[in-house]
Amino acid sequence: MPLASKPVGRRERNKQAKLERIVAAAGELFAERGVDDVTTQEIADKADIGAGTLFLYAKTKGELLLLVQNSTYADALEQGKAAAEAITDTLDAVMAIVRPVVECNRKQVDNGRTYLREIVFGDPAEPHHREALGLTVQTEEAIVAVLLRDDRTAPDAAALAHIVSAIMFVAMAPTMNSANLVDDVVQEIRAQVRVILPA
């Protein structure tokens, strides 16, 4: 006879409620003004918690941004994977995965660039950073799955997916691209990916 799952205790429910308030407050403030123009005290006030409590969930603003952006990135990746399944052309299927990630990253360009910087230079021991790194791995795995449709070897598909990931990061990160629209960034990525994915 299977054991019935234990009900979640009050303490865990309170922790989850605080986390949800923090994510909502940080997400709203970051979207309005950008991560650089928001203080942790403002986030704590909006979430109706003490600043010390906030730092139990994320030690820096960068980690708070990772916390907020990771769920958006995960949703974008799922959307891209679902779209890619229905597309037979390899380049189009790869770009179906890439486009929602770019859209997610460009909702607030400065936040998106800071998110990329945190992924690259953040502390990998920090859980939100680990989760972000995991999302980049999942993105590459989704691209590998598409590339394997064309009778590529697994090592070649993995290497190509890693290159696509690098192209995507480089296209989204530079200051000189900060005014570019989503379509501009996607077209830049597509032009480069097309060269490495010969028919």
C-alpha positions as CSV (number, residue, x, y, z in Angstrom):
1,M,0.0,0.0,0.0
2,P,1.6,3.3,-1.0
3,L,2.2,5.9,1.7
4,A,0.1,8.9,1.5
5,S,2.1,12.1,0.8
6,K,2.5,14.2,3.8
7,P,0.8,17.6,3.8
8,V,3.1,20.5,3.5
9,G,3.7,22.1,6.8
10,R,3.0,25.7,7.7
11,R,6.7,26.7,7.7
12,E,7.2,25.3,4.2
13,R,4.0,27.1,3.0
14,N,5.2,30.4,4.5
15,K,8.6,30.0,2.8
16,Q,7.0,29.3,-0.5
17,A,4.6,32.3,-0.1
18,K,7.6,34.5,0.7
19,L,9.5,33.2,-2.3
20,E,6.5,33.9,-4.6
21,R,6.2,37.4,-3.2
22,I,9.9,38.0,-3.8
23,V,9.8,36.7,-7.4
24,A,6.7,38.8,-8.1
25,A,8.2,42.0,-6.5
26,A,11.6,41.7,-8.1
27,G,10.1,40.8,-11.5
28,E,7.8,43.8,-11.5
29,L,10.4,46.2,-10.3
30,F,13.1,44.9,-12.7
31,A,10.6,45.1,-15.6
32,E,9.7,48.7,-14.8
33,R,13.1,50.1,-14.1
34,G,15.8,47.6,-14.9
35,V,17.9,45.6,-12.4
36,D,20.5,48.3,-12.1
37,D,18.0,50.9,-10.9
38,V,16.3,48.8,-8.3
39,T,17.5,48.3,-4.7
40,T,17.2,45.2,-2.7
41,Q,15.4,47.3,0.0
42,E,12.8,48.2,-2.6
43,I,12.3,44.6,-3.4
44,A,12.0,43.6,0.2
45,D,9.5,46.4,0.9
46,K,7.4,45.4,-2.1
47,A,7.5,41.8,-1.1
48,D,6.6,42.8,2.5
49,I,9.6,41.1,4.1
50,G,12.7,42.3,5.8
51,A,15.9,42.8,3.9
52,G,17.6,40.1,5.9
53,T,14.9,37.6,4.9
54,L,15.4,38.6,1.2
55,F,19.0,37.6,1.4
56,L,18.1,34.1,2.7
57,Y,16.6,33.6,-0.8
58,A,19.2,35.4,-2.9
59,K,22.4,36.9,-1.7
60,T,22.7,39.6,-4.5
61,K,20.6,41.4,-7.0
62,G,22.2,39.3,-9.7
63,E,20.9,36.2,-8.0
64,L,17.5,37.8,-7.7
65,L,17.5,38.4,-11.4
66,L,18.5,34.8,-12.0
67,L,15.7,33.7,-9.8
68,V,13.2,35.8,-11.8
69,Q,14.5,35.1,-15.3
70,N,15.1,31.4,-14.9
71,S,11.4,30.6,-14.9
72,T,10.8,32.8,-17.9
73,Y,13.7,31.1,-19.7
74,A,12.4,27.7,-18.9
75,D,8.9,28.6,-20.3
76,A,10.6,30.0,-23.5
77,L,12.6,26.8,-23.9
78,E,9.5,24.6,-23.6
79,Q,7.7,26.7,-26.1
80,G,10.7,26.5,-28.5
81,K,11.0,22.7,-28.1
82,A,7.3,22.2,-28.8
83,A,7.5,24.3,-31.9
84,A,10.6,22.5,-33.2
85,E,8.9,19.1,-33.0
86,A,6.6,20.1,-35.8
87,I,9.2,21.5,-38.1
88,T,11.1,19.2,-40.5
89,D,13.8,21.7,-41.8
90,T,16.8,21.5,-39.5
91,L,17.7,25.2,-39.6
92,D,14.0,26.3,-39.1
93,A,13.7,23.8,-36.2
94,V,16.9,25.1,-34.5
95,M,15.6,28.7,-34.9
96,A,12.2,27.7,-33.4
97,I,14.1,26.8,-30.3
98,V,16.3,29.9,-30.4
99,R,13.6,32.5,-31.1
100,P,11.6,32.3,-27.8
101,V,14.8,32.4,-25.8
102,V,15.8,35.6,-27.6
103,E,12.3,37.0,-27.1
104,C,12.5,36.2,-23.4
105,N,16.0,37.8,-23.1
106,R,14.9,41.0,-25.0
107,K,11.8,41.8,-22.9
108,Q,14.0,44.2,-20.9
109,V,17.3,44.4,-22.8
110,D,19.5,45.6,-19.9
111,N,18.0,42.8,-17.6
112,G,18.6,40.3,-20.4
113,R,22.2,41.4,-20.8
114,T,22.8,41.3,-17.0
115,Y,21.2,37.8,-16.9
116,L,23.7,36.6,-19.5
117,R,26.6,38.1,-17.6
118,E,25.4,36.4,-14.4
119,I,25.2,33.1,-16.2
120,V,28.7,33.4,-17.5
121,F,30.4,35.0,-14.5
122,G,28.2,34.1,-11.6
123,D,29.0,31.7,-8.8
124,P,28.2,28.2,-10.0
125,A,27.8,27.1,-6.3
126,E,24.8,29.4,-6.0
127,P,21.5,27.5,-6.7
128,H,19.9,30.0,-9.0
129,H,23.1,30.2,-11.1
130,R,23.2,26.4,-11.2
131,E,19.6,26.4,-12.5
132,A,20.5,28.9,-15.2
133,L,23.5,26.9,-16.3
134,G,21.1,23.8,-16.4
135,L,18.8,25.7,-18.7
136,T,21.7,26.5,-21.1
137,V,22.5,22.7,-21.1
138,Q,18.8,21.9,-21.8
139,T,18.8,24.4,-24.7
140,E,21.8,22.7,-26.2
141,E,20.2,19.3,-25.6
142,A,17.1,20.4,-27.5
143,I,19.2,21.6,-30.4
144,V,21.2,18.3,-30.4
145,A,17.9,16.4,-30.7
146,V,17.0,18.4,-33.8
147,L,20.5,18.0,-35.3
148,L,20.4,14.2,-34.8
149,R,17.5,14.0,-37.2
150,D,20.0,14.6,-40.0
151,D,22.2,11.5,-39.4
152,R,24.9,13.4,-37.6
153,T,27.0,11.7,-35.0
154,A,26.1,12.6,-31.4
155,P,29.6,14.3,-30.8
156,D,29.2,16.4,-33.9
157,A,25.6,17.4,-33.0
158,A,26.8,18.3,-29.4
159,A,29.6,20.4,-30.8
160,L,27.3,22.2,-33.2
161,A,24.7,22.8,-30.5
162,H,27.4,24.3,-28.3
163,I,28.4,26.6,-31.2
164,V,24.8,27.6,-31.7
165,S,24.5,28.4,-28.0
166,A,27.7,30.6,-28.2
167,I,26.3,32.4,-31.3
168,M,23.1,33.1,-29.4
169,F,24.9,34.5,-26.3
170,V,27.2,36.7,-28.4
171,A,24.3,38.1,-30.5
172,M,22.2,39.0,-27.4
173,A,25.0,40.3,-25.1
174,P,26.8,43.2,-26.7
175,T,25.9,46.8,-25.9
176,M,26.0,47.7,-29.6
177,N,23.0,45.3,-30.1
178,S,21.0,46.8,-27.3
179,A,18.7,48.7,-29.7
180,N,18.2,45.8,-32.0
181,L,14.7,44.3,-32.1
182,V,14.0,40.6,-31.6
183,D,13.7,40.0,-35.3
184,D,17.1,41.7,-35.9
185,V,18.8,39.5,-33.3
186,V,17.1,36.3,-34.6
187,Q,18.2,37.1,-38.2
188,E,21.8,37.7,-37.1
189,I,21.8,34.3,-35.3
190,R,20.1,32.6,-38.2
191,A,22.7,33.9,-40.7
192,Q,25.5,32.5,-38.6
193,V,23.9,29.2,-37.8
194,R,23.0,28.7,-41.5
195,V,26.8,28.7,-42.3
196,I,27.6,26.0,-39.8
197,L,24.6,23.8,-40.7
198,P,25.3,22.9,-44.3
199,A,22.5,21.0,-46.1
